Amino acid sequence: MQAAEVRRAVERPTSDPTAYDLYLRAVPLWASHENERTILALGLLERAVARDPHYGPALGLAALCHQLLAASDWKATQKHIVA
């Protein structure tokens, strides 16, 4: 049951077009696996989640950004610069 809940949350679309746009802009930044671009992606995702706190894909990708930063021993302490 928990796996089904997780899957449902991840697949949950947002009704907020701005949150969706922010998420789409963050995806290629995260996929680059570059420090500065990952931090930019995280800033966009934080804005998306602020607009829709239950937006599963944005929450999940933000977690992946944090994981990438932690695994690479990068510091995400600087202010997020939005692309």
SERO-4910 file (N, C-alpha, C, O; in steps of 0.05 Angstrom, whole numbers):
BEGIN
 pado doro    nc1    nc2    nc3   cac1   cac2   cac3    cc1    cc2    cc3    oc1    oc2    oc3
  Met    A     16    -24      0      0      0      0     17     25      0     11     45    -14
  Gln    A     39     25     15     56     48     16     68     54    -11     70     77    -19
  Ala    A     76     33    -26     87     37    -52     67     50    -71     74     67    -87
  Ala    A     42     42    -68     21     54    -85     17     83    -78     13     99    -96
  Glu    A     19     90    -53     16    118    -45     39    135    -55     36    157    -65
  Val    A     63    124    -54     87    138    -64     84    142    -94     89    164   -104
  Arg    A     76    121   -108     73    123   -138     51    144   -145     55    160   -163
  Arg    A     30    144   -130      8    163   -135     18    192   -130     11    210   -145
  Ala    A     33    196   -109     44    223   -103     63    233   -124     63    256   -132
  Val    A     80    215   -134    100    222   -154     86    229   -181     95    247   -195
  Glu    A     65    215   -187     51    220   -212     31    242   -211     19    250   -231
  Arg    A     27    254   -187      7    275   -184     14    299   -200     35    311   -196
  Pro    A     -4    306   -218      1    331   -233     -6    355   -216    -19    353   -196
  Thr    A      1    378   -225     -6    403   -211    -27    418   -229    -26    416   -253
  Ser    A    -44    432   -216    -63    448   -231    -52    477   -234    -65    494   -246
  Asp    A    -28    481   -223    -15    507   -225      4    508   -248     25    495   -247
  Pro    A     -2    522   -270     16    522   -293     43    534   -287     63    526   -300
  Thr    A     45    552   -269     71    564   -262     88    544   -248    112    542   -253
  Ala    A     77    529   -230     92    508   -216    102    487   -236    125    478   -234
  Tyr    A     85    480   -255     93    461   -276    116    472   -293    135    458   -299
  Asp    A    114    497   -300    135    510   -316    162    511   -301    183    505   -312
  Leu    A    160    518   -275    184    518   -259    197    490   -257    222    488   -259
  Tyr    A    181    470   -254    190    442   -254    204    435   -280    226    424   -281
  Leu    A    191    442   -303    202    435   -329    229    450   -333    247    439   -346
  Arg    A    231    474   -324    256    489   -326    278    477   -309    302    479   -316
  Ala    A    271    464   -287    290    453   -268    302    426   -278    325    420   -273
  Val    A    286    411   -293    295    384   -302    322    384   -317    340    370   -308
  Pro    A    326    400   -338    352    399   -351    375    410   -335    398    402   -338
  Leu    A    369    428   -316    390    439   -299    400    417   -281    424    413   -277
  Trp    A    381    402   -269    389    379   -251    404    358   -267    423    347   -258
  Ala    A    394    352   -291    406    331   -308    435    336   -316    449    318   -324
  Ser    A    443    361   -314    471    368   -321    491    358   -300    514    354   -307
  His    A    482    353   -276    498    344   -253    521    364   -248    543    355   -239
  Glu    A    517    389   -253    537    410   -247    528    425   -223    504    431   -220
  Asn    A    546    432   -206    540    445   -181    522    469   -184    500    470   -173
  Glu    A    531    489   -199    516    514   -202    488    509   -214    468    521   -205
  Arg    A    487    491   -234    461    486   -247    442    470   -229    418    474   -230
  Thr    A    453    453   -212    436    439   -193    425    458   -172    402    455   -164
  Ile    A    441    477   -164    431    497   -145    410    514   -158    390    521   -145
  Leu    A    413    521   -183    392    536   -197    367    519   -199    345    529   -195
  Ala    A    370    494   -205    346    476   -206    332    475   -180    307    476   -179
  Leu    A    347    473   -158    335    472   -131    319    498   -125    298    496   -113
  Gly    A    330    520   -134    315    545   -130    289    546   -145    269    555   -134
  Leu    A    289    536   -169    264    534   -185    244    515   -172    220    521   -170
  Leu    A    254    493   -162    237    473   -150    225    483   -124    202    478   -117
  Glu    A    241    498   -109    230    510    -84    207    529    -90    188    530    -76
  Arg    A    210    544   -112    188    562   -120    164    546   -129    141    553   -123
  Ala    A    168    524   -143    146    507   -152    131    495   -128    106    495   -127
  Val    A    146    486   -108    134    474    -85    120    495    -68    100    489    -54
  Ala    A    130    519    -68    117    541    -53     89    546    -65     71    554    -51
  Arg    A     87    543    -91     61    547   -105     43    524   -101     18    527    -99
  Asp    A     54    499   -101     37    475    -97     53    456    -79     69    440    -89
  Pro    A     48    457    -53     63    441    -34     60    411    -37     75    396    -25
  His    A     41    402    -52     36    373    -56     43    364    -84     35    342    -92
  Tyr    A     60    379    -98     67    372   -125     90    352   -124    113    358   -122
  Gly    A     82    326   -127    100    304   -124    126    305   -141    147    302   -130
  Pro    A    124    309   -167    148    309   -183    168    331   -175    192    327   -175
  Ala    A    158    354   -167    176    376   -159    189    369   -132    213    374   -128
  Leu    A    174    357   -114    185    349    -88    206    327    -93    227    328    -80
  Gly    A    200    308   -110    219    286   -115    245    296   -128    266    288   -120
  Leu    A    242    314   -147    266    324   -161    282    342   -142    307    342   -143
  Ala    A    269    356   -124    284    372   -104    300    353    -86    322    359    -79
  Ala    A    288    331    -79    302    311    -62    327    301    -77    348    297    -66
  Leu    A    324    295   -103    346    286   -119    368    307   -121    392    301   -121
  Cys    A    360    332   -123    380    354   -123    396    354    -97    420    356    -97
  His    A    382    352    -75    395    351    -49    414    327    -47    436    329    -37
  Gln    A    404    304    -57    421    280    -57    446    284    -73    468    276    -65
  Leu    A    443    295    -97    466    300   -114    486    319   -101    510    314   -102
  Leu    A    476    340    -89    494    359    -75    508    345    -52    532    350    -48
  Ala    A    494    329    -36    506    315    -14    526    295    -23    548    293    -11
  Ala    A    519    279    -43    537    258    -53    563    270    -65    584    258    -64
  Ser    A    561    293    -76    584    306    -88    598    325    -69    617    339    -77
  Asp    A    589    326    -44    600    343    -24    599    372    -32    617    388    -25
  Trp    A    579    380    -47    575    407    -54    560    422    -32    545    410    -17
  Lys    A    564    447    -31    550    464    -12    527    479    -26    532    493    -46
  Ala    A    503    476    -15    480    490    -27    472    513     -8    449    520     -6
  Thr    A    492    524      6    486    544     25    483    572     14    472    590     26
  Gln    A    493    576    -11    490    602    -23    461    607    -32    445    588    -34
  Lys    A    454    632    -35    427    638    -44    422    626    -72    440    625    -89
  His    A    398    616    -76    391    605   -101    387    627   -122    372    647   -116
  Ile    A    400    624   -144    397    644   -166    379    631   -186    385    609   -196
  Val    A    356    643   -192    337    632   -210    344    638   -239    349    661   -246
  Ala    A    344    617   -255    350    620   -283    327    633   -298    329    637   -322
***
